Amino acid sequence: CRENGKRACFFLLPSLCFKVFLHYNRLTKGITLKIAGNNRLVPVQKVTDEDFRMLACILSNNTFVTGLDLRYNVLTDVGAEHAAKFLQVVFSGPKYLIFSSSLNETLLHLRMTGNKIENKGGMYFASMLQINSTLEKLDLGDCDLGTQSLIAIATVMSHNKAMKALNLNRPILYSQEEETTVHTALMMKNNSCLMELHLCKHEMKNFGVERLCDALYENRSLRYLDLSCNKITRDGVKFLGELLKRNQTLEILDLNSNRIEDDGAIYLSEALALYNRTLQALAVVSNNISGKGLVALSDSMKTNMVLSYIYIWGNKFDEDTCVAFSDLIKTGRLKPNCTDVDPYEVDGHVYLAELSHGLKRHYYWTPSYGEVDNKDANASLAIGTVAEHL
């Protein structure tokens, strides 16, 4: 701060000293710098563009920081002047962050979740992805990305050979024509490196699912597909069922909070029972599925020994459903820590209680005391190889 003529922000110092966690990552032999602005126990000073400029001065020539977690701060365009001085080019705040990433060959994963960089900031990231050849994981969820930036990112990602995991959750879309999904599908048709893709809250409907499935027939790299919180119905899941019959790479499918109903569940169960032997985790929480569809899914697990994780809470449980999943757990086919329901019996009747298990329960928060020992709430970490930082 002294070298750059900036008065020290003493309120920020405790945050940087005590709330910035340097986590040694055994996989990458590097350090993850965590400066999340959403500490629920202790008020923290949120990082601004000016603060990040100071941080970037320190990290510009580092060879040890491989991860940067900037979730829920206030990075915007207001740091244009200071960023321009640092780069000697007139860039705005997000541009400063982007081109720092372009020049940094050490950074492997970056989390921008919750920073409202909007469409303009998303375009800067698209430009960065054209240049950067080392970044492997990028989280732009809840960043208010727009249609233009999503299309730009999808376009450059078609030729990106480094990115392994990409989170584009909850953009701000005003069109119902699903242009962004169509371009994302084209990206997946051409990209041979991306292993994890999050498209939560994309207003995706059956048309978009069909386009995406058509592209995934030619994709051999994707392991984790997140389509939660969209508008997918039984007709859209029919395309997913046909895809699962032929796909030999997908390991995790997240369909939480859609509306696939019984017919959709049956489409999935047929593919899983007779054809697919690679999918390990299926999440269909809150999909308006009743006993018929849930029992079909449980039956598919009797013949499919690969499917090990299934999450069904929030649907319509009848006694047949409760008995079916209780039997799976009692026989050892379904481990108690691999599902979100727990059977119990009252007056001779079996019921299901909810467990706090899932694919990524700790996406928006993590315990303040340190690392999470219990992986049951984050099953994707036990399956996927790149999910840790998204």
C-alpha positions as CSV (number, residue, x, y, z in Angstrom):
1,C,0.0,0.0,0.0
2,R,2.8,2.4,0.9
3,E,4.6,1.8,-2.5
4,N,1.4,2.6,-4.4
5,G,0.5,5.6,-2.3
6,K,-2.5,4.0,-0.8
7,R,-3.5,4.6,2.8
8,A,-3.7,1.2,4.6
9,C,-7.2,0.0,5.3
10,F,-6.9,-1.2,8.9
11,F,-10.3,-2.8,8.8
12,L,-9.2,-5.0,6.0
13,L,-6.0,-6.1,7.7
14,P,-7.7,-8.5,10.2
15,S,-9.6,-10.0,7.3
16,L,-6.4,-10.6,5.3
17,C,-4.5,-11.9,8.3
18,F,-7.1,-14.2,9.8
19,K,-9.8,-14.8,7.3
20,V,-7.6,-15.5,4.3
21,F,-6.9,-19.2,4.5
22,L,-3.9,-20.6,2.8
23,H,-4.8,-24.2,2.1
24,Y,-2.1,-26.5,0.9
25,N,-3.4,-28.6,-1.9
26,R,-1.7,-32.0,-2.1
27,L,-2.9,-32.6,-5.7
28,T,-1.4,-29.4,-7.2
29,K,1.4,-28.8,-4.7
30,G,0.2,-25.3,-4.4
31,I,-1.8,-22.9,-2.2
32,T,-5.4,-21.9,-2.5
33,L,-5.9,-18.3,-1.3
34,K,-9.4,-18.0,0.2
35,I,-10.8,-14.5,0.5
36,A,-14.5,-15.1,0.5
37,G,-16.7,-12.2,1.5
38,N,-19.6,-14.2,3.0
39,N,-18.3,-15.2,6.4
40,R,-21.5,-15.9,8.3
41,L,-20.0,-15.7,11.8
42,V,-17.6,-12.7,11.6
43,P,-18.1,-9.5,9.6
44,V,-15.4,-9.2,6.9
45,Q,-14.3,-6.4,4.6
46,K,-15.3,-7.3,1.1
47,V,-12.6,-7.1,-1.5
48,T,-12.9,-4.2,-4.0
49,D,-11.0,-3.7,-7.2
50,E,-8.6,-1.5,-5.4
51,D,-7.9,-4.2,-2.8
52,F,-7.4,-6.7,-5.5
53,R,-4.9,-4.5,-7.2
54,M,-2.8,-4.6,-4.0
55,L,-3.2,-8.3,-3.8
56,A,-2.2,-8.8,-7.4
57,C,1.0,-6.8,-6.9
58,I,2.0,-9.4,-4.3
59,L,0.9,-12.4,-6.4
60,S,2.1,-11.2,-9.8
61,N,5.3,-13.2,-9.8
62,N,4.4,-16.0,-7.4
63,T,4.9,-19.6,-8.2
64,F,3.0,-21.1,-5.3
65,V,-0.6,-19.8,-5.4
66,T,-2.5,-22.1,-7.7
67,G,-6.1,-21.2,-6.5
68,L,-7.9,-18.0,-5.8
69,D,-11.3,-17.9,-4.1
70,L,-13.0,-14.5,-4.4
71,R,-16.6,-15.5,-3.7
72,Y,-19.1,-12.8,-2.7
73,N,-17.0,-9.8,-2.8
74,V,-17.7,-6.5,-4.7
75,L,-15.4,-6.7,-7.7
76,T,-16.8,-4.4,-10.3
77,D,-15.6,-1.8,-12.9
78,V,-14.8,0.9,-10.4
79,G,-11.1,0.1,-10.2
80,A,-10.4,1.2,-13.8
81,E,-7.9,4.0,-13.0
82,H,-5.7,2.0,-10.6
83,A,-5.9,-1.1,-12.8
84,A,-4.7,0.9,-15.8
85,K,-1.7,2.2,-13.8
86,F,-0.8,-1.4,-12.9
87,L,-1.1,-2.8,-16.4
88,Q,-0.2,0.4,-18.2
89,V,-3.4,-0.1,-20.3
90,V,-6.7,1.5,-19.6
91,F,-8.6,-1.6,-18.3
92,S,-11.5,-1.6,-15.9
93,G,-11.5,-3.6,-12.7
94,P,-12.7,-6.9,-14.1
95,K,-10.4,-6.4,-17.1
96,Y,-7.5,-6.1,-14.6
97,L,-8.4,-9.4,-13.0
98,I,-8.9,-11.1,-16.4
99,F,-5.6,-10.0,-17.9
100,S,-3.7,-10.8,-14.7
101,S,-5.0,-14.3,-15.1
102,S,-4.0,-14.2,-18.8
103,L,-0.4,-13.4,-17.8
104,N,-0.3,-15.7,-14.7
105,E,0.8,-19.2,-15.6
106,T,0.5,-20.5,-12.1
107,L,-3.2,-20.0,-11.3
108,L,-5.2,-23.2,-11.9
109,H,-8.6,-22.4,-10.4
110,L,-10.5,-19.2,-9.9
111,R,-13.8,-18.7,-8.1
112,M,-15.8,-15.5,-8.8
113,T,-19.1,-16.7,-7.4
114,G,-21.5,-13.9,-6.5
115,N,-19.4,-11.0,-7.8
116,K,-21.8,-9.0,-10.0
117,I,-19.5,-8.6,-13.0
118,E,-22.5,-8.8,-15.3
119,N,-22.3,-9.1,-19.0
120,K,-19.4,-6.8,-19.5
121,G,-17.2,-8.7,-17.0
122,G,-18.2,-11.9,-18.6
123,M,-16.9,-10.6,-21.9
124,Y,-13.5,-10.0,-20.3
125,F,-13.4,-13.6,-19.1
126,A,-14.2,-14.7,-22.6
127,S,-11.2,-12.7,-23.9
128,M,-9.0,-14.1,-21.2
129,L,-9.9,-17.7,-22.2
130,Q,-8.6,-17.0,-25.7
131,I,-5.2,-16.3,-24.2
132,N,-4.9,-18.3,-21.0
133,S,-3.7,-21.9,-21.5
134,T,-3.3,-23.0,-17.9
135,L,-6.5,-22.2,-16.0
136,E,-8.4,-25.5,-15.3
137,K,-11.4,-24.5,-13.2
138,L,-13.5,-21.3,-13.5
139,D,-16.6,-20.5,-11.4
140,L,-18.7,-17.7,-12.7
141,G,-21.9,-18.7,-11.0
142,D,-24.3,-16.0,-9.7
143,C,-22.2,-13.3,-11.5
144,D,-25.2,-12.0,-13.5
145,L,-23.7,-13.0,-16.8
146,G,-25.8,-12.1,-19.9
147,T,-26.6,-13.7,-23.1
148,Q,-23.8,-12.1,-25.0
149,S,-21.1,-13.1,-22.5
150,L,-22.4,-16.7,-22.3
151,I,-22.3,-17.1,-26.1
152,A,-18.8,-15.6,-26.2
153,I,-17.6,-17.9,-23.4
154,A,-19.1,-20.9,-25.2
155,T,-17.5,-19.9,-28.5
156,V,-14.0,-19.6,-27.1
157,M,-14.4,-22.7,-25.0
158,S,-14.9,-24.7,-28.2
159,H,-11.2,-24.5,-28.8
160,N,-9.9,-24.3,-25.2
161,K,-7.7,-27.3,-24.3
162,A,-7.0,-26.5,-20.7
163,M,-10.3,-26.0,-18.9
164,K,-11.6,-29.0,-17.0
165,A,-14.5,-27.5,-15.0
166,L,-16.7,-24.6,-15.8
167,N,-19.6,-23.1,-13.7
168,L,-22.0,-20.8,-15.4
169,N,-24.9,-21.0,-12.9
170,R,-27.7,-18.4,-12.7
171,P,-27.1,-16.0,-15.6
172,I,-29.5,-13.1,-16.3
173,L,-31.4,-14.2,-19.4
174,Y,-34.4,-12.3,-20.9
175,S,-35.0,-14.5,-24.0
176,Q,-37.0,-17.7,-24.0
177,E,-35.3,-19.0,-27.2
178,E,-32.4,-20.8,-25.4
179,E,-29.7,-19.3,-27.6
180,T,-27.1,-19.8,-24.8
181,T,-28.0,-23.5,-24.5
182,V,-27.6,-24.0,-28.3
183,H,-24.2,-22.4,-28.2
184,T,-23.2,-24.4,-25.1
185,A,-24.3,-27.6,-27.0
186,L,-22.1,-26.6,-29.9
187,M,-19.2,-26.0,-27.5
188,M,-19.6,-29.5,-26.0
189,K,-19.7,-31.0,-29.5
190,N,-16.2,-29.6,-30.2
191,N,-14.6,-29.5,-26.8
192,S,-12.6,-32.6,-25.9
193,C,-11.2,-31.6,-22.5
194,L,-14.1,-30.2,-20.3
195,M,-15.0,-32.7,-17.6
196,E,-17.5,-30.8,-15.5
197,L,-20.2,-28.3,-16.6
198,H,-22.7,-26.5,-14.4
199,L,-25.8,-25.0,-16.1
200,C,-28.0,-24.5,-13.1
201,K,-30.9,-21.9,-13.4
202,H,-30.5,-21.4,-17.1
203,E,-34.2,-21.4,-17.9
204,M,-33.5,-24.6,-19.9
205,K,-36.5,-26.4,-21.3
206,N,-37.0,-29.5,-23.4
207,F,-35.7,-27.9,-26.6
208,G,-32.4,-27.0,-25.0
209,V,-32.0,-30.4,-23.4
210,E,-32.5,-32.0,-26.9
211,R,-29.8,-29.8,-28.4
212,L,-27.4,-30.6,-25.5
213,C,-28.0,-34.3,-25.8
214,D,-27.4,-34.3,-29.5
215,A,-24.0,-32.7,-28.9
216,L,-23.1,-35.0,-26.1
217,Y,-23.4,-38.1,-28.3
218,E,-20.1,-36.9,-29.8
219,N,-18.5,-35.9,-26.5
220,R,-16.1,-38.2,-24.8
221,S,-14.8,-36.1,-21.9
222,L,-17.7,-34.8,-19.8
223,R,-18.0,-36.5,-16.4
224,Y,-20.3,-34.2,-14.5
225,L,-23.4,-32.5,-15.9
226,D,-25.4,-30.2,-13.7
227,L,-28.9,-29.3,-15.1
228,S,-30.5,-28.5,-11.7
229,C,-33.2,-25.8,-11.2
230,N,-34.3,-25.6,-14.8
231,K,-37.6,-26.2,-16.6
232,I,-37.0,-29.8,-17.8
233,T,-40.0,-32.1,-17.9
234,R,-40.6,-35.7,-18.8
235,D,-40.2,-35.0,-22.6
236,G,-36.7,-33.5,-22.0
237,V,-35.6,-36.4,-19.8
238,K,-36.6,-38.8,-22.6
239,F,-33.6,-37.3,-24.6
240,L,-31.4,-37.8,-21.5
241,G,-32.5,-41.4,-21.2
242,E,-31.6,-42.1,-24.8
243,L,-28.2,-40.4,-24.2
244,L,-27.5,-42.5,-21.2
245,K,-28.1,-45.7,-23.3
246,R,-25.1,-44.8,-25.4
247,N,-22.9,-42.5,-23.3
248,Q,-20.0,-44.2,-21.7
249,T,-18.3,-41.3,-19.8
250,L,-21.0,-39.4,-17.8
251,E,-20.6,-40.2,-14.1
252,I,-22.7,-37.6,-12.3
253,L,-26.1,-36.2,-13.4
254,D,-27.8,-33.5,-11.4
255,L,-31.5,-33.0,-12.2
256,N,-32.6,-31.5,-8.9
257,S,-35.6,-29.1,-8.9
258,N,-37.0,-29.8,-12.3
259,R,-40.3,-31.5,-13.1
260,I,-39.5,-34.9,-14.7
261,E,-42.4,-36.7,-12.9
262,D,-43.0,-40.5,-13.1
263,D,-42.6,-40.8,-16.8
264,G,-39.2,-39.1,-16.7
265,A,-38.0,-41.2,-13.8
266,I,-39.1,-44.3,-15.8
267,Y,-37.1,-43.2,-18.8
268,L,-34.0,-42.9,-16.6
269,S,-34.6,-46.2,-14.9
270,E,-34.9,-48.1,-18.2
271,A,-31.6,-46.6,-19.4
272,L,-29.8,-47.4,-16.1
273,A,-31.2,-50.9,-15.7
274,L,-30.5,-52.2,-19.2
275,Y,-27.8,-50.1,-20.9
276,N,-25.8,-47.6,-18.9
277,R,-22.9,-48.8,-16.6
278,T,-21.0,-45.6,-16.1
279,L,-23.3,-43.3,-14.2
280,Q,-22.4,-43.3,-10.5
281,A,-24.6,-40.6,-9.1
282,L,-28.1,-39.4,-9.9
283,A,-29.9,-36.5,-8.1
284,V,-33.7,-36.1,-8.8
285,V,-34.6,-34.1,-5.6
286,S,-37.9,-32.1,-5.9
287,N,-39.1,-33.4,-9.3
288,N,-42.7,-34.2,-8.6
289,I,-42.0,-38.0,-8.8
290,S,-44.5,-40.3,-7.0
291,G,-44.2,-43.9,-6.0
292,K,-44.3,-45.4,-9.5
293,G,-41.3,-43.5,-10.7
294,L,-39.3,-43.8,-7.5
295,V,-39.8,-47.6,-7.3
296,A,-38.7,-47.9,-10.9
297,L,-35.4,-46.1,-10.0
298,S,-34.9,-48.3,-7.0
299,D,-35.5,-51.4,-9.2
300,S,-32.8,-50.2,-11.6
301,M,-30.3,-50.2,-8.8
302,K,-30.9,-54.0,-8.3
303,T,-29.4,-54.7,-11.8
304,N,-27.1,-51.8,-12.1
305,M,-24.2,-52.2,-9.7
306,V,-22.4,-49.0,-10.8
307,L,-25.0,-46.5,-9.7
308,S,-24.0,-45.9,-6.1
309,Y,-25.4,-42.5,-5.2
310,I,-29.1,-41.5,-5.5
311,Y,-30.9,-38.5,-4.0
312,I,-34.7,-38.4,-4.0
313,W,-35.9,-36.1,-1.2
314,G,-38.7,-33.7,-2.0
315,N,-40.8,-36.1,-4.1
316,K,-44.0,-37.9,-3.3
317,F,-43.2,-40.9,-1.1
318,D,-45.8,-43.6,-0.7
319,E,-45.3,-46.8,1.3
320,D,-44.0,-48.8,-1.7
321,T,-41.3,-46.1,-2.2
322,C,-40.3,-46.2,1.5
323,V,-40.1,-50.0,1.5
324,A,-38.1,-50.2,-1.7
325,F,-35.4,-47.8,-0.5
326,S,-35.4,-49.3,2.9
327,D,-34.7,-52.7,1.3
328,L,-31.9,-51.3,-0.7
329,I,-30.3,-49.9,2.4
330,K,-30.9,-53.0,4.5
331,T,-29.4,-55.3,1.9
332,G,-26.3,-53.1,1.5
333,R,-27.0,-52.2,-2.1
334,L,-27.4,-48.6,-1.2
335,K,-25.1,-47.2,1.6
336,P,-26.7,-44.9,4.1
337,N,-24.1,-42.1,3.3
338,C,-24.9,-42.3,-0.4
339,T,-28.5,-41.1,-0.3
340,D,-30.5,-38.4,1.3
341,V,-33.1,-40.5,3.0
342,D,-33.1,-42.7,6.1
343,P,-35.8,-45.3,6.7
344,Y,-37.5,-45.7,10.0
345,E,-40.6,-47.7,11.2
346,V,-43.6,-46.6,13.2
347,D,-46.5,-49.0,14.0
348,G,-45.4,-51.5,11.3
349,H,-45.2,-48.8,8.6
350,V,-41.9,-47.7,7.0
351,Y,-41.2,-44.0,6.4
352,L,-38.3,-42.0,5.1
353,A,-36.6,-39.1,6.9
354,E,-34.3,-36.6,5.3
355,L,-30.6,-36.6,5.6
356,S,-28.3,-33.6,4.9
357,H,-26.5,-35.5,2.1
358,G,-26.1,-34.4,-1.5
359,L,-23.8,-33.8,-4.4
360,K,-22.7,-30.3,-3.3
361,R,-24.4,-29.2,-0.1
362,H,-21.4,-27.0,0.8
363,Y,-21.2,-25.1,-2.5
364,Y,-22.5,-21.8,-1.0
365,W,-20.8,-22.2,2.4
366,T,-18.3,-24.2,4.3
367,P,-17.9,-24.7,8.0
368,S,-15.9,-21.9,9.6
369,Y,-13.7,-24.2,11.6
370,G,-11.8,-25.5,8.6
371,E,-11.9,-28.4,6.2
372,V,-15.0,-30.5,5.9
373,D,-14.3,-34.0,7.3
374,N,-17.7,-35.5,6.4
375,K,-17.9,-35.9,2.6
376,D,-21.5,-37.2,2.6
377,A,-22.8,-33.7,2.0
378,N,-20.5,-33.3,-1.0
379,A,-20.5,-36.6,-2.8
380,S,-19.3,-35.1,-6.0
381,L,-15.9,-34.8,-4.4
382,A,-15.7,-38.5,-3.9
383,I,-16.5,-39.2,-7.5
384,G,-15.3,-36.3,-9.6
385,T,-11.7,-35.4,-10.1
386,V,-12.1,-31.7,-10.6
387,A,-15.1,-30.8,-8.5
388,E,-13.2,-29.6,-5.4
389,H,-13.0,-25.9,-6.3
390,L,-16.4,-25.5,-7.9
